[in-house]
């Protein structure tokens, strides 16, 4: 009697973006895009003004980042069927506020090219993948919770100065979670806009429609710009963006390989650097909005939330000169509140997974506390130091145990 043969491998399911999309995915994508832009777009305007860039150059900067984020987010999410959200480096933009005025713009563009080349090399070598596979699951989950904690508590800070608006959104969210959990965030966003309108908090007086046009700048290379901009941008991108970005995906159960993601963002940054892009990286906070249950009950369909985020990125890039005025029309309390509520599920999941394994519990707690504290040393943000502190704690407490 012949032994039974192995069953044939199941063929991959066909890609069905329209069938896999939903209203909650569309709203999650919009909230992710809105959160990313409102949190740090002002930094780029501040850096551009300090460096005496023209309006056309600043518009091209936003255009390059938006188009790169759109193409990478849509392409990678469809390729891996995972909510892979790409963003610009917010700590990098903060770094440029002080460093960009000190070098000629062409040399700054050259430093952007150097940073992009380093990111591409890191992605192609595969060492980052090997490193992330060694990070304990509890520490990765605690890192996620710590990153999102600062955004999550913003809703309660906002309640101090926009009490009516925030309370209306909060109770709309609670009722929505009780009755129609899948549409709690869309209902909260709609309620927030409605209440803001009634309270006279929407201001469209500065809104105007204008198309962005790319402006090419020939890169020039100098040791000064490479040391003051290129290398710090690379370190910040890896420590404050790519490490927590992969942690967000891992914490929500996605095993997407990190090397292709990083090499793709590096190549895109390389192409778009002459137009002003200071670097594309994996998103963390905005990604968590798309990876959580609020985006879709079915984990396998949450990739469409990221795809919609990419579509909104594309629109923002085309109308790059308009996007700042659009988001300025919404009160800050509305933006931070809807972002915080959209992240509640990811924060709960991160904390639950962080405390699951008793042997990793103390290291996870240290990771969470350091990350949530906002600790910044040597221009490197709290996500990196939280990861370092957690791993050191784990090694000291459990390194020699079986």
Backbone torsions as a table, in degrees:
resi	resn	phi	psi	omega
1	UNK	NA	127.0	-177.9
2	UNK	-75.1	140.2	178.3
3	UNK	-65.4	147.3	179.8
4	UNK	-62.7	137.7	179.8
5	UNK	-78.6	156.1	178.9
6	UNK	-66.3	140.4	178.5
7	UNK	-64.0	144.2	-179.4
8	UNK	-64.3	147.2	179.3
9	UNK	-65.3	141.7	-179.6
10	UNK	-70.7	135.6	178.4
11	UNK	-71.1	142.9	179.8
12	UNK	-62.3	143.6	179.7
13	UNK	-67.5	141.9	179.7
14	UNK	-64.8	149.5	179.0
15	UNK	-74.2	125.4	-177.3
16	UNK	-133.4	74.1	-176.1
17	UNK	-58.0	-43.4	-178.1
18	UNK	-67.1	-40.7	179.8
19	UNK	-69.7	-30.9	-176.3
20	UNK	-86.8	-9.5	-178.6
21	UNK	-81.7	165.7	-179.5
22	UNK	-160.0	166.2	179.0
23	UNK	-61.5	-38.5	-179.8
24	UNK	-66.4	-34.2	177.9
25	UNK	-68.4	-40.5	178.7
26	UNK	-62.6	-46.0	-179.0
27	UNK	-67.1	-40.3	177.6
28	UNK	-60.2	-41.8	177.9
29	UNK	-63.3	-41.1	179.7
30	UNK	-67.4	-44.2	179.8
31	UNK	-63.2	-39.4	178.3
32	UNK	-62.3	-46.5	178.8
33	UNK	-62.5	-46.5	-178.0
34	UNK	-62.5	-40.9	178.9
35	UNK	-63.1	-44.0	-180.0
36	UNK	-62.7	-43.5	-177.0
37	UNK	-72.5	-44.6	-175.9
38	UNK	-71.0	-23.8	-176.0
39	UNK	-76.5	-27.3	-172.8
40	UNK	-144.0	1.0	179.6
41	UNK	-60.7	-34.7	-179.8
42	UNK	-62.5	-28.9	179.5
43	UNK	-64.6	-38.6	-179.7
44	UNK	-69.8	-38.3	174.8
45	UNK	-63.3	-40.4	180.0
46	UNK	-64.9	-44.4	179.2
47	UNK	-65.2	-42.3	-179.8
48	UNK	-63.4	-42.6	179.0
49	UNK	-66.3	-40.5	179.7
50	UNK	-64.0	-32.0	-180.0
51	UNK	-90.7	4.2	178.5
52	UNK	60.8	38.6	174.8
53	UNK	-76.9	153.1	178.2
54	UNK	-77.4	164.2	177.1
55	UNK	-60.4	-35.8	179.3
56	UNK	-65.3	-39.4	179.6
57	UNK	-68.9	-40.7	178.0
58	UNK	-66.0	-41.2	177.0
59	UNK	-62.2	-40.2	177.6
60	UNK	-65.0	-37.4	176.9
61	UNK	-58.0	-50.0	179.0
62	UNK	-65.0	-39.9	178.7
63	UNK	-59.5	-48.6	-176.9
64	UNK	-61.9	-45.3	179.2
65	UNK	-63.9	-44.8	-176.2
66	UNK	-65.7	-45.2	179.8
67	UNK	-64.6	-42.5	178.6
68	UNK	-63.6	-43.8	178.9
69	UNK	-64.3	-39.2	-179.0
70	UNK	-64.0	-50.7	-177.0
71	UNK	-63.9	-45.1	-178.5
72	UNK	-67.5	-43.3	-178.8
73	UNK	-63.3	-48.6	-179.4
74	UNK	-65.8	-47.5	-177.0
75	UNK	-63.7	-47.5	-177.7
76	UNK	-70.2	-37.2	179.5
77	UNK	-65.7	-41.1	177.6
78	UNK	-71.0	-36.8	-178.6
79	UNK	-65.6	-43.6	-175.4
80	UNK	-104.3	-1.2	-178.6
81	UNK	49.9	46.6	177.7
82	UNK	-139.9	150.6	-179.6
83	UNK	-75.0	77.8	-179.6
84	UNK	-90.9	105.7	-178.8
85	UNK	-103.9	129.6	178.9
86	UNK	-105.9	143.5	-178.4
87	UNK	-142.8	166.2	170.6
88	UNK	-80.7	166.0	-178.7
89	UNK	-84.3	108.2	177.2
90	UNK	-65.5	-45.9	174.4
91	UNK	-60.2	-33.0	176.8
92	UNK	-64.7	-40.9	177.3
93	UNK	-63.5	-39.1	177.1
94	UNK	-64.0	-38.4	177.8
95	UNK	-62.1	-38.2	-177.0
96	UNK	-70.6	-21.8	179.1
97	UNK	-57.9	-37.9	-178.6
98	UNK	-97.2	-29.0	-174.0
99	UNK	-93.2	-30.3	-176.0
100	UNK	-63.3	-38.7	-179.6
101	UNK	-66.2	-13.9	-173.1
102	UNK	-92.4	-3.1	179.9
103	UNK	-134.2	153.2	174.6
104	UNK	-60.1	147.4	-174.9
105	UNK	-60.6	-38.8	-179.9
106	UNK	-62.6	-36.5	178.1
107	UNK	-72.3	-32.6	174.5
108	UNK	-63.9	-40.7	176.0
109	UNK	-60.8	-41.0	176.0
110	UNK	-61.2	-37.8	176.9
111	UNK	-66.8	-36.4	175.5
112	UNK	-61.1	-39.2	179.3
113	UNK	-64.4	-42.5	179.3
114	UNK	-62.1	-45.7	178.4
115	UNK	-59.5	-44.7	-179.4
116	UNK	-64.1	-38.4	178.5
117	UNK	-64.8	-39.2	178.3
118	UNK	-66.2	-41.9	177.9
119	UNK	-61.6	-41.9	178.9
120	UNK	-62.8	-43.3	-180.0
121	UNK	-63.1	-42.2	179.1
122	UNK	-61.8	-42.6	-179.9
123	UNK	-65.4	-40.9	-175.6
124	UNK	-74.4	-27.2	180.0
125	UNK	-73.7	-27.6	178.1
126	UNK	84.7	2.2	-176.6
127	UNK	-70.2	-28.8	-179.3
128	UNK	-65.2	-39.2	176.3
129	UNK	-58.2	-46.7	-178.6
130	UNK	-62.8	-38.1	179.4
131	UNK	-65.4	-46.2	-176.2
132	UNK	-68.0	-28.5	178.1
133	UNK	-67.8	-18.6	-179.2
134	UNK	-90.8	-7.6	179.3
135	UNK	-78.3	122.4	-180.0
136	UNK	-57.2	145.2	-176.0
137	UNK	-60.3	-39.1	-179.6
138	UNK	-63.5	-38.9	179.4
139	UNK	-69.3	-40.1	178.0
140	UNK	-62.1	-40.8	179.0
141	UNK	-68.1	-39.1	177.7
142	UNK	-65.9	-36.5	176.7
143	UNK	-61.1	-44.6	177.6
144	UNK	-59.6	-49.2	-178.6
145	UNK	-61.6	-39.4	179.9
146	UNK	-66.5	-39.6	179.0
147	UNK	-63.0	-42.6	-174.2
148	UNK	-82.4	-18.3	-175.1
149	UNK	-58.9	-43.8	-177.6
150	UNK	-61.5	-37.4	177.4
151	UNK	-72.8	-39.3	-176.9
152	UNK	-61.1	-37.6	-176.9
153	UNK	-81.8	-7.0	-179.6
154	UNK	-61.8	-29.9	-179.4
155	UNK	-62.8	-35.4	-178.7
156	UNK	-79.5	-27.6	172.5
157	UNK	-70.2	-40.2	-180.0
158	UNK	-65.2	-28.2	-179.3
159	UNK	-64.1	-18.6	-179.5
160	UNK	-72.3	-28.6	-176.8
161	UNK	-119.2	-11.7	173.3
162	UNK	-133.9	63.1	-171.0
163	UNK	-60.3	-49.4	-176.4
164	UNK	-61.0	-47.2	-178.9
165	UNK	-62.0	-48.8	-175.7
166	UNK	-66.8	-42.9	179.9
167	UNK	-64.9	-37.7	177.4
168	UNK	-62.1	-41.9	179.4
169	UNK	-69.0	-40.5	-177.4
170	UNK	-64.5	-45.6	-178.9
171	UNK	-73.6	-29.6	172.3
172	UNK	-62.8	-40.2	177.7
173	UNK	-63.2	-45.7	-178.8
174	UNK	-62.7	-45.4	178.7
175	UNK	-64.8	-40.9	178.2
176	UNK	-62.3	-41.0	177.9
177	UNK	-64.4	-31.5	-179.7
178	UNK	-76.4	-41.8	-172.2
179	UNK	-98.5	-48.0	-178.3
180	UNK	-135.6	73.6	-172.6
181	UNK	-55.8	-31.5	-178.3
182	UNK	-66.8	-26.2	-175.9
183	UNK	-113.9	21.4	-178.8
184	UNK	-64.3	-44.1	-178.8
185	UNK	-70.0	-45.3	175.0
186	UNK	-56.2	-41.2	179.1
187	UNK	-65.7	-38.0	179.3
188	UNK	-65.5	-43.0	178.5
189	UNK	-62.9	-45.0	179.1
190	UNK	-62.4	-43.1	179.0
191	UNK	-63.8	-41.0	179.7
192	UNK	-61.9	-44.6	179.5
193	UNK	-65.1	-40.7	-180.0
194	UNK	-63.8	-48.1	-179.0
195	UNK	-65.9	-39.8	177.9
196	UNK	-61.6	-38.0	176.9
197	UNK	-65.2	-43.1	179.6
198	UNK	-63.7	-37.7	-178.2
199	UNK	-81.6	-2.5	179.9
200	UNK	73.7	29.9	-177.3
201	UNK	-96.5	-4.2	177.4
202	UNK	-91.6	127.3	-176.5
203	UNK	-128.6	100.8	179.7
204	UNK	-100.5	17.2	-175.7
205	UNK	-65.6	-29.7	-179.1
206	UNK	-98.3	7.9	-177.8
207	UNK	-79.9	132.7	175.2
208	UNK	-151.1	152.1	-177.5
209	UNK	-99.1	125.8	178.3
210	UNK	-151.3	139.4	179.8
211	UNK	-84.6	144.5	176.7
212	UNK	-88.2	147.3	178.8
213	UNK	-128.0	129.8	179.7
214	UNK	-67.4	140.7	177.8
215	UNK	-121.2	117.1	-177.2
216	UNK	-85.6	134.7	174.9
217	UNK	-125.5	123.2	179.5
218	UNK	-67.6	122.9	-178.8
219	UNK	-65.0	142.1	170.7
220	UNK	-124.5	142.6	-173.0
221	UNK	-113.2	134.5	176.3
222	UNK	-145.0	150.9	179.5
223	UNK	-65.0	-36.5	-179.0
224	UNK	-62.2	-48.5	-179.2
225	UNK	-66.7	-37.1	179.3
226	UNK	-63.6	-42.7	-178.6
227	UNK	-73.8	-39.8	-174.1
228	UNK	-85.8	-22.9	-177.1
229	UNK	-124.3	-53.9	-172.1
230	UNK	-59.9	-54.7	-177.7
231	UNK	-66.2	-47.9	177.2
232	UNK	-59.4	-37.8	177.1
233	UNK	-61.1	-40.8	179.6
234	UNK	-64.8	-46.4	-179.0
235	UNK	-62.8	-45.1	-179.9
236	UNK	-64.1	-40.6	-179.6
237	UNK	-62.1	-43.2	-178.6
238	UNK	-71.2	-46.0	-172.9
239	UNK	-78.8	-39.5	-172.6
240	UNK	-100.7	-9.7	-177.9
241	UNK	-122.2	-58.8	-171.6
242	UNK	-71.4	-39.5	178.2
243	UNK	-62.8	-53.9	177.9
244	UNK	-67.7	-27.8	177.9
245	UNK	-62.3	-44.5	176.3
246	UNK	-67.9	-36.8	179.0
247	UNK	-61.7	-37.1	178.3
248	UNK	-62.8	-46.8	179.5
249	UNK	-62.4	-45.1	-178.4
250	UNK	-64.6	-40.2	-177.2
251	UNK	-64.4	-28.0	179.0
252	UNK	-98.6	14.8	170.6
253	UNK	88.9	13.5	179.0
254	UNK	-97.1	126.9	-176.6
255	UNK	-103.3	25.9	179.8
256	UNK	-55.6	129.5	179.3
257	UNK	-63.1	138.8	-174.6
258	UNK	-82.8	-30.8	-175.3
259	UNK	-58.7	-46.9	177.8
260	UNK	-62.8	-32.3	179.9
261	UNK	-67.0	-45.7	-177.4
262	UNK	-70.0	-41.7	179.7
263	UNK	-65.5	-36.3	178.0
264	UNK	-64.9	-45.6	178.7
265	UNK	-66.1	-33.9	177.4
266	UNK	-64.8	-44.5	179.3
267	UNK	-64.9	-42.1	178.0
268	UNK	-62.9	-40.1	177.5
269	UNK	-63.1	-38.2	-180.0
270	UNK	-62.7	-43.2	-178.7
271	UNK	-69.2	-38.1	-172.5
272	UNK	-93.6	-7.1	-179.1
273	UNK	-56.2	-43.5	-180.0
274	UNK	-62.6	-14.3	178.1
275	UNK	-97.9	2.4	174.5
276	UNK	116.7	-7.3	-177.3
277	UNK	-66.6	121.2	179.6
278	UNK	-89.6	-0.3	172.7
279	UNK	140.4	137.2	175.7
280	UNK	-107.7	135.8	-177.4
281	UNK	-139.4	172.4	172.8
282	UNK	-68.3	140.4	177.1
283	UNK	-86.5	154.6	176.6
284	UNK	-116.5	-66.2	-176.8
285	UNK	-64.3	-49.1	-179.1
286	UNK	-67.6	-31.1	177.2
287	UNK	-65.7	-38.5	-178.6
288	UNK	-62.3	-27.9	176.6
289	UNK	-65.9	-32.4	-178.0
290	UNK	-91.1	-19.5	-177.8
291	UNK	-91.0	-13.9	-175.7
292	UNK	-82.7	172.4	-177.2
293	UNK	-64.0	-26.3	-179.3
294	UNK	-63.7	-26.2	179.3
295	UNK	-72.4	-39.3	177.2
296	UNK	-171.3	141.8	178.4
297	UNK	-64.0	-33.3	-178.3
298	UNK	-90.6	114.5	-177.8
299	UNK	-57.7	-34.2	-177.0
300	UNK	-70.4	-11.2	-179.3
301	UNK	-109.6	3.0	-178.2
302	UNK	-73.4	-12.2	178.0
303	UNK	-60.5	-25.9	-178.9
304	UNK	-70.2	-25.5	174.6
305	UNK	-63.2	-41.8	177.3
306	UNK	-67.6	-38.4	178.0
307	UNK	-60.3	-44.0	178.0
308	UNK	-65.9	-36.8	174.5
309	UNK	-58.4	-42.6	177.5
310	UNK	-63.5	-38.7	177.4
311	UNK	-63.0	-42.3	177.8
312	UNK	-68.3	-34.5	172.3
313	UNK	-56.6	-44.7	-177.5
314	UNK	-60.8	-44.9	178.3
315	UNK	-63.5	-39.6	179.2
316	UNK	-64.6	-35.6	179.2
317	UNK	-69.0	-43.0	179.7
318	UNK	-63.0	-38.9	179.3
319	UNK	-107.4	48.2	-174.6
320	UNK	-59.1	-33.2	-179.2
321	UNK	-76.6	-11.1	-175.5
322	UNK	-100.1	-26.5	-166.1
323	UNK	-62.9	-37.4	-178.9
324	UNK	-64.5	-41.7	179.6
325	UNK	-65.9	-34.8	179.9
326	UNK	-64.4	-48.5	-178.0
327	UNK	-72.5	-23.8	176.2
328	UNK	-68.1	-19.4	179.6
329	UNK	-71.5	-25.8	179.5
330	UNK	-88.4	138.3	175.4
331	UNK	-65.1	146.8	-178.2
332	UNK	-59.8	-36.8	-178.5
333	UNK	-60.5	-35.7	178.8
334	UNK	-65.5	-45.7	-176.9
335	UNK	-64.7	-49.2	-176.7
336	UNK	-68.4	-31.8	-178.5
337	UNK	-70.2	-45.2	-179.3
338	UNK	-68.5	-34.5	176.6
339	UNK	-65.9	-43.8	-179.8
340	UNK	-62.1	-45.8	-179.1
341	UNK	-65.9	-35.7	178.5
342	UNK	-66.9	-20.9	-177.5
343	UNK	-98.1	-3.9	-178.6
344	UNK	-55.0	-45.8	-178.3
345	UNK	-61.7	-41.6	179.8
346	UNK	-67.9	-37.0	178.1
347	UNK	-65.8	-44.4	178.3
348	UNK	-60.9	-44.1	180.0
349	UNK	-63.3	-42.7	179.6
350	UNK	-62.5	-44.3	179.7
351	UNK	-66.5	-40.7	-179.7
352	UNK	-64.2	-44.9	-179.6
353	UNK	-70.0	-32.6	-179.8
354	UNK	-65.6	-34.9	-176.9
355	UNK	-94.2	3.7	-173.7
356	UNK	-68.6	-44.9	-177.0
357	UNK	-94.6	118.9	-176.2
358	UNK	-62.0	-32.3	-178.1
359	UNK	-73.4	-19.3	179.5
360	UNK	-106.0	0.7	-169.4
361	UNK	-63.3	-45.2	-177.4
362	UNK	-70.0	-40.3	177.1
363	UNK	-63.8	-38.2	178.0
364	UNK	-65.0	-40.0	179.1
365	UNK	-62.4	-43.8	178.4
366	UNK	-62.2	-43.1	178.4
367	UNK	-58.5	-46.9	-179.0
368	UNK	-62.4	-45.6	-174.8
369	UNK	-67.9	-42.4	179.5
370	UNK	-66.2	-43.2	-178.9
371	UNK	-65.9	-43.8	-178.9
372	UNK	-71.3	-19.4	-177.6
373	UNK	-71.8	-21.1	-176.9
374	UNK	82.4	16.4	-178.4
375	UNK	-56.7	127.4	176.8
376	UNK	-130.2	123.5	177.8
377	UNK	-131.2	136.2	177.7
378	UNK	55.9	36.1	179.0
379	UNK	66.6	12.8	177.3
380	UNK	-105.2	133.0	-170.3
381	UNK	-77.9	177.9	-172.3
382	UNK	-68.5	-25.5	-179.4
383	UNK	-61.1	-42.9	179.8
384	UNK	-66.3	-46.5	-176.9
385	UNK	-70.4	-31.2	174.3
386	UNK	-63.2	-42.5	177.9
387	UNK	-64.0	-45.0	179.1
388	UNK	-61.7	-46.6	-178.6
389	UNK	-62.4	-41.0	179.7
390	UNK	-65.9	-42.6	180.0
391	UNK	-66.5	-42.5	178.4
392	UNK	-61.1	-44.4	178.6
393	UNK	-60.9	-43.3	-179.9
394	UNK	-63.2	-42.7	-179.3
395	UNK	-65.2	-44.1	-178.0
396	UNK	-65.8	-42.2	-175.2
397	UNK	-81.2	-33.2	-171.4
398	UNK	-131.1	7.2	-174.6
399	UNK	-60.2	-33.5	-175.8
400	UNK	-100.8	0.4	-178.0
401	UNK	-88.1	150.7	179.3
402	UNK	-68.8	NA	NA
